[in-house]
Amino acid sequence: MSRVRVVLDLQCAAGVQRLAVGALRVGGIEIPTRMLVHALIREDGTVSADELYTVAETLGMSDQQVRLCVKRLVAENRFTHEGRGRKALLHATEDTTRALAPNADFLQYAFDQDAGLAPWDGVWHLAAFAVPEAARTARDALRDTLVHLGGAPLQGGLYVCANAWEPYVEDAAHRLGAHGGLTLLTTTDLRRGGTQEPAELVRRLWPLQEIADRYHRLGRIARPRLDRLTGPDGLSPSALLTIAVELAAELTRAMEPDPLLPPQLLPQPWPGTEARGLVARCWAALQERDHVEARPVLFRLYADITRERQTGPPAEDARSG
């Protein structure tokens, strides 16, 4: 378990210092238009154009910006389009809807770590690959995938992760046609130079301060929204959806580069735990305020995860986890 896309398709997420094409910075939060569309996918796999344009307008996005994004998504076979104008419906394709569940699993794993339900077993997971220069594209893609999954480079072609990433690595290698050049192994005795203590290895191999800073930012974003959600003032459905998209965008920004290292190996208190706790409270408040039947699937996925965070798993599950 490792780096996360958090329910949405985050290939479109841009860096902190610049806006991606088709992205809008709202109150310091960068929200790609594509992320907005994916966030509004409902349980039946559709996106209401009227709802999409309403929330986009609340976020300050132009109709033209939304139309161009929808056109690209349809061209990429991520959605099909039915109807015209605000009465139109977008239908998420099978590949798009299938991608939601695994990403939610990664988020669930992060919350399990926060609750102490995923203790580290002391095993390091390593992946090495040797891909010829003629297959440079596959080689570069595999390297990027290993980093995306939470790996850190030890030396040329050798990466290490603290979590069991083998199924994800093998799946990527098969898709890239590089499985024959992949070697996987595990060890409890990892040394780099004179460093062997696990927490010190983590400090040297991963950019912990950068990851922590992103969670500090997430906490600063979540707190005022929690105040709004738990305050006495009413909030319209479009306002609730706007807050949901803002939280998803900022949670993504924090978790996308997070390798989800075991809490036992991180400085304590770890800001990721506090920030995700604030987001969980926000999502619980959103769930209490929202009474729309055709709510986005994002609401169900996040609500299920945060509900477990608040109530905890059954005793038997906690023991087995």
Contacts in CASP RR format, 6 or more apart in sequence:
PFRMAT RR
TARGET T0000
AUTHOR 0000-0000-0000
METHOD contacts of the structure
MODEL  1
MSRVRVVLDLQCAAGVQRLAVGALRVGGIEIPTRMLVHALIREDGTVSAD
ELYTVAETLGMSDQQVRLCVKRLVAENRFTHEGRGRKALLHATEDTTRAL
APNADFLQYAFDQDAGLAPWDGVWHLAAFAVPEAARTARDALRDTLVHLG
GAPLQGGLYVCANAWEPYVEDAAHRLGAHGGLTLLTTTDLRRGGTQEPAE
LVRRLWPLQEIADRYHRLGRIARPRLDRLTGPDGLSPSALLTIAVELAAE
LTRAMEPDPLLPPQLLPQPWPGTEARGLVARCWAALQERDHVEARPVLFR
LYADITRERQTGPPAEDARSG
1 105 0 8 1.000
1 106 0 8 1.000
1 109 0 8 1.000
1 110 0 8 1.000
1 118 0 8 1.000
1 163 0 8 1.000
1 164 0 8 1.000
1 165 0 8 1.000
1 260 0 8 1.000
2 106 0 8 1.000
2 148 0 8 1.000
2 149 0 8 1.000
2 150 0 8 1.000
2 151 0 8 1.000
2 161 0 8 1.000
2 163 0 8 1.000
2 165 0 8 1.000
2 168 0 8 1.000
2 259 0 8 1.000
2 260 0 8 1.000
3 106 0 8 1.000
3 147 0 8 1.000
3 148 0 8 1.000
3 149 0 8 1.000
3 150 0 8 1.000
3 255 0 8 1.000
3 256 0 8 1.000
3 257 0 8 1.000
3 258 0 8 1.000
3 259 0 8 1.000
3 260 0 8 1.000
4 103 0 8 1.000
4 106 0 8 1.000
4 107 0 8 1.000
4 110 0 8 1.000
4 252 0 8 1.000
4 255 0 8 1.000
4 256 0 8 1.000
4 258 0 8 1.000
4 260 0 8 1.000
5 103 0 8 1.000
5 106 0 8 1.000
5 252 0 8 1.000
5 256 0 8 1.000
6 103 0 8 1.000
6 106 0 8 1.000
6 107 0 8 1.000
6 248 0 8 1.000
6 251 0 8 1.000
6 252 0 8 1.000
6 255 0 8 1.000
6 256 0 8 1.000
7 38 0 8 1.000
7 100 0 8 1.000
7 103 0 8 1.000
7 104 0 8 1.000
7 107 0 8 1.000
7 248 0 8 1.000
7 298 0 8 1.000
7 301 0 8 1.000
7 302 0 8 1.000
8 35 0 8 1.000
8 38 0 8 1.000
8 39 0 8 1.000
8 103 0 8 1.000
8 248 0 8 1.000
8 252 0 8 1.000
8 298 0 8 1.000
9 34 0 8 1.000
9 35 0 8 1.000
9 38 0 8 1.000
9 78 0 8 1.000
9 96 0 8 1.000
9 99 0 8 1.000
10 35 0 8 1.000
10 252 0 8 1.000
10 256 0 8 1.000
12 20 0 8 1.000
12 23 0 8 1.000
12 32 0 8 1.000
12 34 0 8 1.000
12 35 0 8 1.000
13 20 0 8 1.000
13 30 0 8 1.000
13 32 0 8 1.000
13 35 0 8 1.000
13 252 0 8 1.000
13 253 0 8 1.000
13 256 0 8 1.000
14 20 0 8 1.000
14 23 0 8 1.000
14 30 0 8 1.000
14 32 0 8 1.000
15 30 0 8 1.000
16 30 0 8 1.000
16 253 0 8 1.000
19 25 0 8 1.000
19 30 0 8 1.000
20 30 0 8 1.000
20 32 0 8 1.000
22 32 0 8 1.000
22 33 0 8 1.000
22 34 0 8 1.000
22 65 0 8 1.000
22 68 0 8 1.000
22 69 0 8 1.000
23 30 0 8 1.000
23 31 0 8 1.000
23 32 0 8 1.000
23 33 0 8 1.000
24 30 0 8 1.000
24 31 0 8 1.000
24 33 0 8 1.000
24 59 0 8 1.000
24 60 0 8 1.000
24 61 0 8 1.000
24 65 0 8 1.000
25 31 0 8 1.000
26 59 0 8 1.000
26 60 0 8 1.000
26 246 0 8 1.000
29 221 0 8 1.000
29 246 0 8 1.000
29 249 0 8 1.000
29 250 0 8 1.000
30 249 0 8 1.000
30 253 0 8 1.000
31 59 0 8 1.000
31 245 0 8 1.000
31 246 0 8 1.000
31 249 0 8 1.000
32 249 0 8 1.000
33 56 0 8 1.000
33 61 0 8 1.000
33 65 0 8 1.000
33 66 0 8 1.000
33 68 0 8 1.000
33 69 0 8 1.000
34 69 0 8 1.000
34 72 0 8 1.000
34 73 0 8 1.000
35 245 0 8 1.000
35 248 0 8 1.000
35 249 0 8 1.000
35 252 0 8 1.000
36 52 0 8 1.000
36 55 0 8 1.000
36 56 0 8 1.000
36 59 0 8 1.000
36 61 0 8 1.000
36 66 0 8 1.000
36 245 0 8 1.000
37 47 0 8 1.000
37 52 0 8 1.000
37 66 0 8 1.000
37 69 0 8 1.000
37 70 0 8 1.000
37 73 0 8 1.000
37 79 0 8 1.000
37 90 0 8 1.000
38 96 0 8 1.000
39 241 0 8 1.000
39 244 0 8 1.000
39 245 0 8 1.000
39 248 0 8 1.000
39 296 0 8 1.000
39 298 0 8 1.000
40 47 0 8 1.000
40 48 0 8 1.000
40 51 0 8 1.000
40 52 0 8 1.000
40 55 0 8 1.000
40 241 0 8 1.000
40 245 0 8 1.000
40 296 0 8 1.000
40 298 0 8 1.000
41 47 0 8 1.000
41 92 0 8 1.000
41 96 0 8 1.000
41 97 0 8 1.000
41 100 0 8 1.000
41 296 0 8 1.000
41 297 0 8 1.000
41 298 0 8 1.000
42 48 0 8 1.000
42 294 0 8 1.000
42 295 0 8 1.000
42 296 0 8 1.000
42 297 0 8 1.000
43 294 0 8 1.000
43 295 0 8 1.000
43 296 0 8 1.000
43 297 0 8 1.000
43 300 0 8 1.000
44 294 0 8 1.000
45 91 0 8 1.000
45 92 0 8 1.000
45 97 0 8 1.000
45 297 0 8 1.000
46 89 0 8 1.000
46 90 0 8 1.000
46 91 0 8 1.000
46 92 0 8 1.000
47 79 0 8 1.000
47 89 0 8 1.000
47 90 0 8 1.000
47 92 0 8 1.000
48 89 0 8 1.000
48 294 0 8 1.000
49 85 0 8 1.000
49 86 0 8 1.000
49 87 0 8 1.000
49 88 0 8 1.000
49 89 0 8 1.000
49 90 0 8 1.000
50 86 0 8 1.000
50 87 0 8 1.000
51 238 0 8 1.000
51 241 0 8 1.000
52 66 0 8 1.000
52 70 0 8 1.000
52 90 0 8 1.000
53 63 0 8 1.000
53 66 0 8 1.000
53 86 0 8 1.000
54 238 0 8 1.000
55 238 0 8 1.000
55 241 0 8 1.000
55 242 0 8 1.000
55 245 0 8 1.000
56 62 0 8 1.000
56 63 0 8 1.000
56 65 0 8 1.000
56 66 0 8 1.000
57 63 0 8 1.000
58 238 0 8 1.000
58 239 0 8 1.000
58 242 0 8 1.000
59 242 0 8 1.000
59 245 0 8 1.000
70 79 0 8 1.000
70 81 0 8 1.000
70 90 0 8 1.000
73 79 0 8 1.000
73 90 0 8 1.000
74 80 0 8 1.000
74 81 0 8 1.000
74 90 0 8 1.000
77 93 0 8 1.000
77 95 0 8 1.000
78 92 0 8 1.000
78 93 0 8 1.000
78 95 0 8 1.000
78 96 0 8 1.000
79 90 0 8 1.000
79 91 0 8 1.000
79 92 0 8 1.000
79 93 0 8 1.000
79 96 0 8 1.000
80 90 0 8 1.000
80 91 0 8 1.000
80 93 0 8 1.000
81 88 0 8 1.000
81 89 0 8 1.000
81 90 0 8 1.000
81 91 0 8 1.000
82 88 0 8 1.000
82 89 0 8 1.000
82 90 0 8 1.000
82 91 0 8 1.000
83 89 0 8 1.000
97 297 0 8 1.000
100 297 0 8 1.000
100 301 0 8 1.000
101 301 0 8 1.000
104 301 0 8 1.000
104 305 0 8 1.000
106 260 0 8 1.000
107 255 0 8 1.000
107 302 0 8 1.000
107 305 0 8 1.000
108 305 0 8 1.000
108 308 0 8 1.000
109 118 0 8 1.000
109 260 0 8 1.000
110 255 0 8 1.000
110 258 0 8 1.000
110 260 0 8 1.000
110 276 0 8 1.000
111 276 0 8 1.000
111 280 0 8 1.000
111 305 0 8 1.000
111 306 0 8 1.000
111 308 0 8 1.000
111 309 0 8 1.000
112 118 0 8 1.000
112 321 0 8 1.000
113 260 0 8 1.000
113 262 0 8 1.000
113 263 0 8 1.000
114 263 0 8 1.000
114 272 0 8 1.000
114 273 0 8 1.000
114 276 0 8 1.000
114 277 0 8 1.000
114 309 0 8 1.000
115 309 0 8 1.000
115 312 0 8 1.000
116 263 0 8 1.000
117 313 0 8 1.000
117 318 0 8 1.000
117 321 0 8 1.000
118 262 0 8 1.000
118 321 0 8 1.000
119 262 0 8 1.000
119 264 0 8 1.000
120 162 0 8 1.000
120 198 0 8 1.000
120 262 0 8 1.000
120 264 0 8 1.000
120 265 0 8 1.000
122 188 0 8 1.000
122 198 0 8 1.000
123 164 0 8 1.000
123 186 0 8 1.000
123 187 0 8 1.000
123 188 0 8 1.000
124 160 0 8 1.000
124 161 0 8 1.000
124 162 0 8 1.000
124 186 0 8 1.000
124 187 0 8 1.000
124 188 0 8 1.000
124 190 0 8 1.000
125 160 0 8 1.000
125 161 0 8 1.000
125 162 0 8 1.000
125 163 0 8 1.000
125 164 0 8 1.000
125 165 0 8 1.000
125 166 0 8 1.000
125 184 0 8 1.000
125 186 0 8 1.000
126 154 0 8 1.000
126 158 0 8 1.000
126 159 0 8 1.000
126 160 0 8 1.000
126 161 0 8 1.000
126 184 0 8 1.000
126 185 0 8 1.000
126 186 0 8 1.000
126 187 0 8 1.000
127 146 0 8 1.000
127 151 0 8 1.000
127 158 0 8 1.000
127 159 0 8 1.000
127 160 0 8 1.000
127 161 0 8 1.000
127 165 0 8 1.000
127 169 0 8 1.000
127 182 0 8 1.000
127 183 0 8 1.000
127 184 0 8 1.000
128 157 0 8 1.000
128 158 0 8 1.000
128 159 0 8 1.000
128 182 0 8 1.000
128 183 0 8 1.000
128 184 0 8 1.000
128 185 0 8 1.000
129 139 0 8 1.000
129 142 0 8 1.000
129 143 0 8 1.000
129 157 0 8 1.000
129 173 0 8 1.000
129 178 0 8 1.000
129 181 0 8 1.000
129 182 0 8 1.000
129 183 0 8 1.000
130 157 0 8 1.000
130 181 0 8 1.000
131 138 0 8 1.000
131 139 0 8 1.000
131 142 0 8 1.000
131 178 0 8 1.000
131 181 0 8 1.000
132 139 0 8 1.000
133 139 0 8 1.000
135 177 0 8 1.000
135 178 0 8 1.000
138 176 0 8 1.000
138 177 0 8 1.000
138 178 0 8 1.000
139 178 0 8 1.000
141 172 0 8 1.000
141 176 0 8 1.000
142 172 0 8 1.000
142 173 0 8 1.000
142 176 0 8 1.000
142 178 0 8 1.000
142 182 0 8 1.000
143 157 0 8 1.000
143 159 0 8 1.000
145 169 0 8 1.000
145 172 0 8 1.000
145 176 0 8 1.000
146 159 0 8 1.000
146 161 0 8 1.000
146 169 0 8 1.000
147 153 0 8 1.000
147 159 0 8 1.000
149 161 0 8 1.000
149 165 0 8 1.000
149 168 0 8 1.000
149 169 0 8 1.000
149 172 0 8 1.000
150 161 0 8 1.000
150 163 0 8 1.000
150 165 0 8 1.000
150 259 0 8 1.000
150 260 0 8 1.000
151 159 0 8 1.000
151 160 0 8 1.000
151 161 0 8 1.000
151 165 0 8 1.000
151 259 0 8 1.000
152 159 0 8 1.000
152 160 0 8 1.000
152 161 0 8 1.000
152 205 0 8 1.000
152 206 0 8 1.000
152 259 0 8 1.000
153 159 0 8 1.000
154 160 0 8 1.000
154 192 0 8 1.000
154 205 0 8 1.000
160 190 0 8 1.000
160 205 0 8 1.000
161 259 0 8 1.000
162 202 0 8 1.000
162 259 0 8 1.000
162 261 0 8 1.000
162 262 0 8 1.000
162 265 0 8 1.000
163 259 0 8 1.000
163 260 0 8 1.000
163 262 0 8 1.000
166 184 0 8 1.000
169 182 0 8 1.000
169 184 0 8 1.000
170 179 0 8 1.000
170 182 0 8 1.000
170 184 0 8 1.000
173 179 0 8 1.000
173 180 0 8 1.000
173 181 0 8 1.000
173 182 0 8 1.000
189 196 0 8 1.000
190 196 0 8 1.000
190 198 0 8 1.000
190 201 0 8 1.000
192 201 0 8 1.000
192 204 0 8 1.000
192 205 0 8 1.000
195 201 0 8 1.000
195 204 0 8 1.000
198 264 0 8 1.000
198 265 0 8 1.000
199 264 0 8 1.000
199 265 0 8 1.000
199 266 0 8 1.000
202 208 0 8 1.000
202 261 0 8 1.000
202 265 0 8 1.000
202 266 0 8 1.000
206 259 0 8 1.000
206 261 0 8 1.000
207 257 0 8 1.000
208 266 0 8 1.000
208 267 0 8 1.000
210 257 0 8 1.000
211 254 0 8 1.000
211 257 0 8 1.000
211 258 0 8 1.000
211 259 0 8 1.000
212 267 0 8 1.000
212 270 0 8 1.000
212 271 0 8 1.000
212 272 0 8 1.000
214 253 0 8 1.000
214 254 0 8 1.000
214 257 0 8 1.000
214 258 0 8 1.000
215 254 0 8 1.000
215 270 0 8 1.000
215 271 0 8 1.000
215 272 0 8 1.000
215 274 0 8 1.000
215 275 0 8 1.000
216 271 0 8 1.000
216 275 0 8 1.000
217 250 0 8 1.000
217 253 0 8 1.000
217 254 0 8 1.000
218 250 0 8 1.000
218 251 0 8 1.000
218 253 0 8 1.000
218 254 0 8 1.000
218 272 0 8 1.000
218 275 0 8 1.000
218 278 0 8 1.000
218 279 0 8 1.000
219 271 0 8 1.000
219 274 0 8 1.000
219 275 0 8 1.000
219 278 0 8 1.000
221 246 0 8 1.000
221 247 0 8 1.000
221 250 0 8 1.000
222 247 0 8 1.000
222 250 0 8 1.000
222 275 0 8 1.000
222 278 0 8 1.000
222 279 0 8 1.000
222 282 0 8 1.000
223 278 0 8 1.000
225 243 0 8 1.000
225 246 0 8 1.000
225 247 0 8 1.000
225 282 0 8 1.000
226 278 0 8 1.000
226 281 0 8 1.000
226 282 0 8 1.000
226 285 0 8 1.000
228 235 0 8 1.000
228 243 0 8 1.000
229 235 0 8 1.000
229 243 0 8 1.000
229 282 0 8 1.000
229 285 0 8 1.000
229 286 0 8 1.000
229 289 0 8 1.000
230 285 0 8 1.000
235 243 0 8 1.000
235 289 0 8 1.000
237 290 0 8 1.000
237 292 0 8 1.000
240 286 0 8 1.000
240 289 0 8 1.000
240 290 0 8 1.000
241 296 0 8 1.000
243 282 0 8 1.000
243 286 0 8 1.000
244 283 0 8 1.000
244 286 0 8 1.000
244 296 0 8 1.000
244 298 0 8 1.000
244 299 0 8 1.000
244 302 0 8 1.000
247 279 0 8 1.000
247 282 0 8 1.000
247 283 0 8 1.000
248 298 0 8 1.000
248 302 0 8 1.000
251 276 0 8 1.000
251 279 0 8 1.000
254 272 0 8 1.000
254 275 0 8 1.000
258 272 0 8 1.000
263 270 0 8 1.000
263 273 0 8 1.000
276 309 0 8 1.000
277 309 0 8 1.000
279 306 0 8 1.000
280 305 0 8 1.000
280 306 0 8 1.000
280 309 0 8 1.000
280 310 0 8 1.000
281 306 0 8 1.000
283 302 0 8 1.000
283 303 0 8 1.000
283 305 0 8 1.000
283 306 0 8 1.000
284 303 0 8 1.000
284 306 0 8 1.000
284 307 0 8 1.000
284 310 0 8 1.000
286 299 0 8 1.000
286 303 0 8 1.000
287 299 0 8 1.000
287 303 0 8 1.000
287 306 0 8 1.000
287 307 0 8 1.000
290 299 0 8 1.000
312 318 0 8 1.000
END
